[in-house]
Protein backbone atom coordinates (compact mmCIF):
# COMPACT_ATOMS: atom_id res chain seq x y z
CA UNK A 1 0.00 0.00 0.00
CA UNK A 2 1.20 3.50 -0.77
CA UNK A 3 -0.10 6.98 0.03
CA UNK A 4 -0.14 10.27 -1.81
CA UNK A 5 -1.02 13.72 -0.47
CA UNK A 6 -3.78 15.78 -2.09
CA UNK A 7 -3.81 19.54 -2.45
CA UNK A 8 -5.85 20.05 0.71
CA UNK A 9 -3.46 18.00 2.82
CA UNK A 10 -5.70 14.91 3.10
CA UNK A 11 -4.14 11.54 2.31
CA UNK A 12 -5.47 9.02 -0.22
CA UNK A 13 -4.61 5.36 0.27
CA UNK A 14 -3.62 3.62 -2.96
CA UNK A 15 -4.19 -0.10 -3.48
CA UNK A 16 -3.47 -2.42 -6.39
CA UNK A 17 -6.89 -4.10 -6.29
CA UNK A 18 -10.16 -4.16 -4.33
CA UNK A 19 -9.09 -7.25 -2.38
CA UNK A 20 -6.09 -5.35 -1.00
CA UNK A 21 -8.38 -2.51 0.06
CA UNK A 22 -10.78 -4.92 1.76
CA UNK A 23 -7.96 -6.46 3.77
CA UNK A 24 -7.32 -3.06 5.35
CA UNK A 25 -10.97 -1.97 5.56
CA UNK A 26 -11.45 -2.38 9.32
CA UNK A 27 -8.22 -0.54 10.02
CA UNK A 28 -9.29 2.40 7.82
CA UNK A 29 -11.09 5.29 9.49
CA UNK A 30 -14.50 6.44 8.21
CA UNK A 31 -14.23 9.27 5.69
CA UNK A 32 -10.84 8.18 4.36
CA UNK A 33 -10.31 7.93 0.60
CA UNK A 34 -8.87 4.96 -1.27
CA UNK A 35 -7.83 4.70 -4.92
CA UNK A 36 -7.74 1.33 -6.73
CA UNK A 37 -4.99 1.11 -9.34
CA UNK A 38 -6.46 -1.82 -11.32
CA UNK A 39 -9.92 -0.29 -11.81
CA UNK A 40 -8.92 3.40 -11.59
CA UNK A 41 -11.78 3.98 -9.14
CA UNK A 42 -11.99 6.16 -6.03
CA UNK A 43 -13.72 4.96 -2.84
CA UNK A 44 -14.65 6.57 0.47
CA UNK A 45 -14.84 4.60 3.72
CA UNK A 46 -18.35 4.73 5.21
CA UNK A 47 -19.85 3.10 8.27
CA UNK A 48 -20.93 -0.11 6.52
CA UNK A 49 -17.97 -0.43 4.13
CA UNK A 50 -16.97 1.51 1.02
CA UNK A 51 -18.78 3.70 -1.51
CA UNK A 52 -17.58 4.45 -5.03
CA UNK A 53 -17.05 8.14 -5.81
CA UNK A 54 -18.15 8.78 -9.39
CA UNK A 55 -15.53 10.84 -11.23
CA UNK A 56 -15.88 13.13 -14.24
CA UNK A 57 -14.60 12.76 -17.78
CA UNK A 58 -11.05 11.56 -18.34
CA UNK A 59 -8.43 13.88 -19.79
CA UNK A 60 -6.73 11.21 -21.87
CA UNK A 61 -2.98 10.77 -22.15
CA UNK A 62 -1.38 10.80 -25.61
CA UNK A 63 -2.13 7.47 -27.40
CA UNK A 64 0.36 4.66 -26.93
CA UNK A 65 1.39 2.48 -29.90
CA UNK A 66 0.47 -0.82 -28.26
CA UNK A 67 -1.77 -1.79 -25.32
CA UNK A 68 -0.48 -4.03 -22.52
CA UNK A 69 -2.11 -6.43 -20.06
CA UNK A 70 -1.86 -3.94 -17.19
CA UNK A 71 -2.89 -0.77 -19.01
CA UNK A 72 -5.56 -2.03 -21.43
CA UNK A 73 -8.78 -0.07 -20.89
CA UNK A 74 -12.02 -0.09 -22.80
CA UNK A 75 -12.42 2.90 -25.17
CA UNK A 76 -15.63 4.73 -24.43
CA UNK A 77 -17.58 7.01 -26.71
CA UNK A 78 -17.39 10.81 -26.26
CA UNK A 79 -19.00 11.85 -22.99
CA UNK A 80 -19.39 8.27 -21.74
CA UNK A 81 -17.21 8.95 -18.73
CA UNK A 82 -19.75 11.57 -17.53
CA UNK A 83 -22.25 8.77 -16.95
CA UNK A 84 -22.30 6.28 -14.07
CA UNK A 85 -20.43 3.08 -14.86
CA UNK A 86 -23.11 0.42 -15.34
CA UNK A 87 -20.78 -2.28 -16.64
CA UNK A 88 -20.20 -5.47 -14.68
CA UNK A 89 -16.55 -5.84 -13.75
CA UNK A 90 -15.16 -9.37 -14.09
CA UNK A 91 -11.84 -10.18 -12.49
CA UNK A 92 -9.80 -12.93 -14.15
CA UNK A 93 -6.50 -14.33 -12.96
CA UNK A 94 -3.86 -15.08 -15.52
CA UNK A 95 -2.42 -18.45 -14.52
CA UNK A 96 0.51 -20.34 -15.87
CA UNK A 97 -0.43 -23.38 -17.92
CA UNK A 98 0.82 -26.77 -16.85
CA UNK A 99 3.30 -28.14 -19.34
CA UNK A 100 2.18 -31.51 -20.71
CA UNK A 101 3.86 -34.12 -22.84
CA UNK A 102 2.85 -37.37 -24.47
CA UNK A 103 2.79 -40.57 -22.48
CA UNK A 104 5.49 -43.04 -23.41
CA UNK A 105 4.03 -46.48 -22.97
CA UNK A 106 6.47 -49.32 -22.40
CA UNK A 107 5.98 -52.61 -24.20
CA UNK A 108 5.15 -55.73 -22.22
CA UNK A 109 5.50 -58.10 -25.20
CA UNK A 110 2.00 -59.34 -24.39
CA UNK A 111 -0.12 -58.56 -27.46
CA UNK A 112 -3.46 -58.14 -25.69
CA UNK A 113 -2.01 -55.96 -22.95
CA UNK A 114 0.00 -53.77 -25.32
CA UNK A 115 -3.10 -53.25 -27.46
CA UNK A 116 -5.08 -52.09 -24.41
CA UNK A 117 -2.39 -49.57 -23.49
CA UNK A 118 -2.01 -48.36 -27.08
CA UNK A 119 -5.74 -47.74 -27.50
CA UNK A 120 -5.98 -46.05 -24.09
CA UNK A 121 -3.10 -43.63 -24.71
CA UNK A 122 -4.08 -42.66 -28.29
CA UNK A 123 -6.71 -39.98 -27.47
CA UNK A 124 -4.53 -38.40 -24.76
CA UNK A 125 -1.45 -38.16 -26.98
CA UNK A 126 -3.64 -36.87 -29.79
CA UNK A 127 -4.94 -34.12 -27.50
CA UNK A 128 -1.38 -33.17 -26.54
CA UNK A 129 -0.54 -32.80 -30.24
CA UNK A 130 -3.58 -30.58 -30.74
CA UNK A 131 -2.56 -28.46 -27.73
CA UNK A 132 0.80 -27.85 -29.41
CA UNK A 133 -1.01 -26.89 -32.63
CA UNK A 134 -3.27 -24.47 -30.72
CA UNK A 135 -0.25 -22.79 -29.10
CA UNK A 136 1.44 -22.37 -32.49
CA UNK A 137 -1.76 -21.05 -34.09
CA UNK A 138 -2.29 -18.53 -31.29
CA UNK A 139 1.31 -17.39 -31.69
CA UNK A 140 0.77 -16.99 -35.44
CA UNK A 141 -2.38 -14.98 -34.77
CA UNK A 142 -0.52 -12.66 -32.39
CA UNK A 143 2.51 -12.17 -34.62
CA UNK A 144 0.32 -11.58 -37.68
CA UNK A 145 -1.49 -8.75 -35.92
CA UNK A 146 1.76 -7.15 -34.81
CA UNK A 147 1.41 -8.08 -31.14
CA UNK A 148 3.68 -9.65 -28.58
CA UNK A 149 3.28 -13.29 -27.59
CA UNK A 150 2.47 -12.19 -24.03
CA UNK A 151 -0.58 -10.16 -25.17
CA UNK A 152 -3.94 -11.78 -24.50
CA UNK A 153 -6.64 -12.46 -27.08
CA UNK A 154 -8.68 -9.70 -25.42
CA UNK A 155 -5.92 -7.12 -25.84
CA UNK A 156 -5.46 -8.01 -29.50
CA UNK A 157 -9.17 -7.93 -30.39
CA UNK A 158 -9.74 -4.60 -28.65
CA UNK A 159 -6.70 -3.14 -30.41
CA UNK A 160 -7.97 -4.38 -33.79
CA UNK A 161 -11.38 -2.91 -33.00
CA UNK A 162 -9.77 0.49 -32.57
CA UNK A 163 -8.06 0.13 -35.94
CA UNK A 164 -11.14 -1.33 -37.64
CA UNK A 165 -14.42 0.07 -36.25
CA UNK A 166 -16.41 -2.41 -38.37
CA UNK A 167 -14.65 -5.41 -36.84
CA UNK A 168 -16.93 -8.01 -35.28
CA UNK A 169 -16.38 -11.26 -33.41
CA UNK A 170 -18.70 -14.09 -32.46
CA UNK A 171 -18.76 -17.69 -31.29
CA UNK A 172 -20.89 -20.24 -33.10
CA UNK A 173 -21.67 -23.84 -32.12
CA UNK A 174 -19.70 -23.90 -28.89
CA UNK A 175 -16.13 -23.28 -29.99
CA UNK A 176 -16.29 -21.87 -33.51
CA UNK A 177 -14.62 -18.44 -33.53
CA UNK A 178 -15.60 -15.99 -36.29
CA UNK A 179 -13.67 -12.77 -36.87
CA UNK A 180 -14.86 -10.27 -39.50
CA UNK A 181 -13.02 -7.06 -40.36
CA UNK A 182 -15.96 -5.59 -42.24
CA UNK A 183 -15.51 -3.85 -45.60
CA UNK A 184 -12.82 -1.32 -46.50
CA UNK A 185 -12.12 0.21 -49.89
CA UNK A 186 -8.42 0.61 -50.61
CA UNK A 187 -7.43 4.08 -51.82
CA UNK A 188 -4.97 4.32 -54.70
CA UNK A 189 -2.01 6.70 -54.65
CA UNK A 190 -3.08 10.21 -55.61
CA UNK A 191 -6.67 9.77 -54.40
CA UNK A 192 -5.89 11.00 -50.92
CA UNK A 193 -7.02 14.56 -50.07
CA UNK A 194 -4.43 16.99 -48.78
CA UNK A 195 -6.47 17.43 -45.60
CA UNK A 196 -6.75 13.68 -45.05
CA UNK A 197 -4.74 12.55 -42.04
CA UNK A 198 -4.07 9.21 -43.71
CA UNK A 199 -5.66 7.09 -40.97
CA UNK A 200 -8.07 5.33 -43.35
CA UNK A 201 -5.30 4.53 -45.82
CA UNK A 202 -3.06 3.25 -43.05
CA UNK A 203 -5.88 1.05 -41.70
CA UNK A 204 -6.49 -0.33 -45.16
CA UNK A 205 -2.84 -1.15 -45.71
CA UNK A 206 -2.77 -2.95 -42.37
CA UNK A 207 -5.99 -4.74 -43.37
CA UNK A 208 -4.34 -6.00 -46.57
CA UNK A 209 -1.36 -7.29 -44.59
CA UNK A 210 -3.71 -8.99 -42.14
CA UNK A 211 -5.53 -10.74 -44.97
CA UNK A 212 -2.22 -11.88 -46.46
CA UNK A 213 -1.20 -13.33 -43.10
CA UNK A 214 -4.48 -15.23 -42.84
CA UNK A 215 -5.37 -13.77 -39.44
CA UNK A 216 -9.05 -14.54 -39.87
CA UNK A 217 -8.27 -18.17 -40.70
CA UNK A 218 -5.81 -18.43 -37.80
CA UNK A 219 -8.39 -17.11 -35.32
CA UNK A 220 -10.99 -19.52 -36.65
CA UNK A 221 -8.49 -22.39 -36.46
CA UNK A 222 -7.89 -21.70 -32.76
CA UNK A 223 -11.52 -22.50 -32.00
CA UNK A 224 -11.65 -25.49 -34.35
CA UNK A 225 -8.55 -27.04 -32.79
CA UNK A 226 -9.88 -26.35 -29.31
CA UNK A 227 -13.13 -28.14 -30.10
CA UNK A 228 -11.28 -31.16 -31.50
CA UNK A 229 -9.06 -31.26 -28.44
CA UNK A 230 -12.06 -31.22 -26.10
CA UNK A 231 -13.57 -34.20 -27.95
CA UNK A 232 -10.31 -36.14 -27.64
CA UNK A 233 -9.93 -35.25 -23.98
CA UNK A 234 -13.39 -36.62 -23.19
CA UNK A 235 -12.36 -39.92 -24.79
CA UNK A 236 -8.99 -39.79 -23.02
CA UNK A 237 -10.69 -39.31 -19.67
CA UNK A 238 -12.63 -42.53 -20.21
CA UNK A 239 -9.69 -44.56 -21.51
CA UNK A 240 -7.42 -43.31 -18.72
CA UNK A 241 -9.52 -45.38 -16.30
CA UNK A 242 -7.47 -48.35 -17.49
CA UNK A 243 -5.63 -48.18 -14.16
CA UNK A 244 -8.78 -49.60 -12.58
CA UNK A 245 -8.09 -52.77 -14.57
CA UNK A 246 -4.66 -53.28 -13.01
CA UNK A 247 -5.53 -56.71 -11.55
CA UNK A 248 -6.91 -57.91 -14.87
CA UNK A 249 -3.84 -56.64 -16.74
CA UNK A 250 -1.46 -58.25 -14.24
CA UNK A 251 -3.28 -61.56 -14.64
CA UNK A 252 -3.05 -61.32 -18.45
CA UNK A 253 0.71 -60.81 -18.23
CA UNK A 254 1.16 -63.73 -15.83
CA UNK A 255 -0.92 -65.99 -18.07
CA UNK A 256 0.93 -64.93 -21.25
CA UNK A 257 3.46 -67.75 -21.15
CA UNK A 258 6.40 -65.49 -20.46
CA UNK A 259 8.79 -66.65 -17.79
CA UNK A 260 11.89 -65.62 -15.94
CA UNK A 261 13.40 -62.24 -16.90
CA UNK A 262 10.80 -61.58 -19.65
CA UNK A 263 7.90 -62.01 -17.24
CA UNK A 264 9.52 -59.80 -14.60
CA UNK A 265 10.15 -57.06 -17.17
CA UNK A 266 6.61 -57.33 -18.57
CA UNK A 267 5.09 -57.01 -15.09
CA UNK A 268 7.35 -54.04 -14.30
CA UNK A 269 6.44 -52.24 -17.54
CA UNK A 270 2.74 -52.93 -17.07
CA UNK A 271 2.89 -51.51 -13.54
CA UNK A 272 4.78 -48.44 -14.83
CA UNK A 273 2.15 -47.84 -17.53
CA UNK A 274 -0.71 -48.15 -15.05
CA UNK A 275 1.05 -45.69 -12.74
CA UNK A 276 1.34 -43.19 -15.62
CA UNK A 277 -2.37 -43.43 -16.36
CA UNK A 278 -3.22 -42.62 -12.74
CA UNK A 279 -1.82 -39.11 -13.31
CA UNK A 280 -3.67 -38.51 -16.59
CA UNK A 281 -7.16 -37.50 -15.32
CA UNK A 282 -5.81 -34.44 -13.44
CA UNK A 283 -3.80 -33.37 -16.51
CA UNK A 284 -6.88 -33.81 -18.71
CA UNK A 285 -8.93 -31.60 -16.39
CA UNK A 286 -6.24 -28.91 -16.63
CA UNK A 287 -6.22 -29.12 -20.45
CA UNK A 288 -10.02 -28.96 -20.59
CA UNK A 289 -9.95 -25.85 -18.41
CA UNK A 290 -7.40 -24.29 -20.77
CA UNK A 291 -9.85 -24.57 -23.67
CA UNK A 292 -12.88 -23.52 -21.63
CA UNK A 293 -10.96 -20.48 -20.34
CA UNK A 294 -10.05 -19.56 -23.93
CA UNK A 295 -13.73 -19.70 -24.92
CA UNK A 296 -14.72 -17.65 -21.86
CA UNK A 297 -12.07 -15.05 -22.69
CA UNK A 298 -13.49 -14.66 -26.19
CA UNK A 299 -17.04 -14.46 -24.81
CA UNK A 300 -15.97 -11.78 -22.32
CA UNK A 301 -14.24 -9.87 -25.12
CA UNK A 302 -17.46 -9.95 -27.14
CA UNK A 303 -19.41 -8.64 -24.14
CA UNK A 304 -16.84 -5.92 -23.55
CA UNK A 305 -17.06 -4.83 -27.20
CA UNK A 306 -20.80 -4.48 -26.62
CA UNK A 307 -20.17 -2.51 -23.41
CA UNK A 308 -21.77 -5.14 -21.20
CA UNK A 309 -18.76 -5.89 -18.98
CA UNK A 310 -15.26 -4.68 -18.30
CA UNK A 311 -12.70 -7.43 -17.77
CA UNK A 312 -9.87 -6.92 -15.34
CA UNK A 313 -6.78 -9.05 -15.96
CA UNK A 314 -4.57 -10.00 -13.03
CA UNK A 315 -0.99 -10.53 -14.18
CA UNK A 316 1.20 -12.84 -12.19
CA UNK A 317 4.46 -11.46 -10.86
CA UNK A 318 7.53 -13.01 -12.43
ZABAMAR-427618 format. One record per residue (C-alpha): z, y, x negated. Coordinates in pm, whole numbers, plus 50000, padded with zeros to 5 digits. Layout:
# residues N
ZYX...
//
This chain:
# residues 318
500005000050000499235035049880500035069850010498195102750014499535137250102497915157850378497555195450381500715200550585502825180050346503105149150570502315115450414499785090250547500275053650461497045036250362496524999050419493614975850347493714959050689495674958451016497624927550909499004946550609500064974950838501764950851078503774935450796505354969450732505564980351097509324976251145510024994650822507825024050929509495052951109508215064451450505695092751423504365081851084500605079351031498735049650887495085047050783493275013350774490665011150499488684981850646488194997150992488415034050892490865039851178493975061651199497165049651372500475065751465503725046051484505215047351835508275031051985506524998952093504134995751797501025015151697498495037051878494975044551758494195081451705490615087851815488775108451553485765131351588482225127651460481665115651105480215138850843478135112150673477855107750298474395108050138472605074750213473075046649964470105024849861471744991849953474684982150177477484959750048479944935750211482814960650186480994992350289478574979750556479114999350878477204999151202474835029051242475575047351563473295070151758473745108151739477015118551900478265082751939481275089551721482475115751975483055087752225485935062852230485145030852043484665004252311483364977252078485324945352020486254941651655485914906351516487514898251184485854870750980487044856750650484484849250386485484815550242484134796649949482084766250043483154732349918480664718649670479294684949782477164658849614475534626349715477524594349721476594569649451477034535249597477604506849353475804473949402477784442749485474804419049450475614406649800472544414450012474314418650346477054440450201474684462350000472544467550310475594479150508476514504350239472924516450201472504522650574475914539550598475294563750310471714573450408472534600250671475244616050453473024618450145470214631350364472504658850494473464668350138469764672050054469264694250358472274715450256470594721549920467374731150101469284755350327470904772150025467514776349856465914789550176468714814750229468314826149869464564830149923465234850250238467614873450052465384878349749462324884249968464084912550149465194928549824468864919249859471424903549632472414867149672475974878149753474834898450058475504882250394472924875450664474584903050868474164928850592470504919950546469614920750917471354954050974469594968650670466214956250797467004970951138467435004950977464065001350806462364986751114463755000751442461634975951641463164945951465464724919951693466594887451638467544859151870468714823151876466904797652089467884761652167471114761051970470014767251613466494781351629466474815651462463714840151560463134872351367460504897351486459644929451302457764944151596454404961551551453504986851282450115002151212449395006150842448185040850743445305043250497445355067050201444395102150308445605097750667449085110050589449935145650702451225169950443454405174350647454955136850675457965125550474456295092150407459035070950566456655053350807454185045350530456955032550306458305010550588454844996750649454294988550284457634970550277456634952650599453434940050434455414927150136457864910150371455034892650553453544881250222456904866750120457164847750448460564862350537460134854650905459304818350827462204815750581464684828950839463354804851099463544776150849467244783050789468004775051152465654745151165467214729650855470694736550988469904718651313468504688451128471564687450906473904687851206472054658051357472364638651031476024647550993476814633851339475214600851236476984602150899480334606951069479794574751263478494554450969481284566950742483704546250952482514516550747485844518250563487424504050878485434472350809486994467250466488454432950553485134420950691483264433650384485764417550146485364384450328481554386850305481774391949929484174362749884481934340150092478754350749907478854322549654479544345149360482214333549121484064343848811483104377648660480354384248920482764379949210485404402049048482834429448985481434426749339484914429949491485704459649265482464477649356482934470749726486464484949711485174515649522482474521649785484954518550071487264543149895484384568149866483644565750237487264573850322486694608950182483414614950367484684625050716486564655650581483494666350380481294661950688483614684050893483374710950624479554708850622479414710451002481594741550995479234757150740476334754350985478374764851288479664795251096476074804451005475084803051373478144823551472477314849551207473814853451349475194855451704477684882251597474884901351424472864900551746475864913651941476454940851684472804951751706473384955252080476594974952017478804948652177481024941151876481704953251526482234925751270484664930850987484044909550678486974900050457485824894750099487814871649880489144885449554487574869949247
//
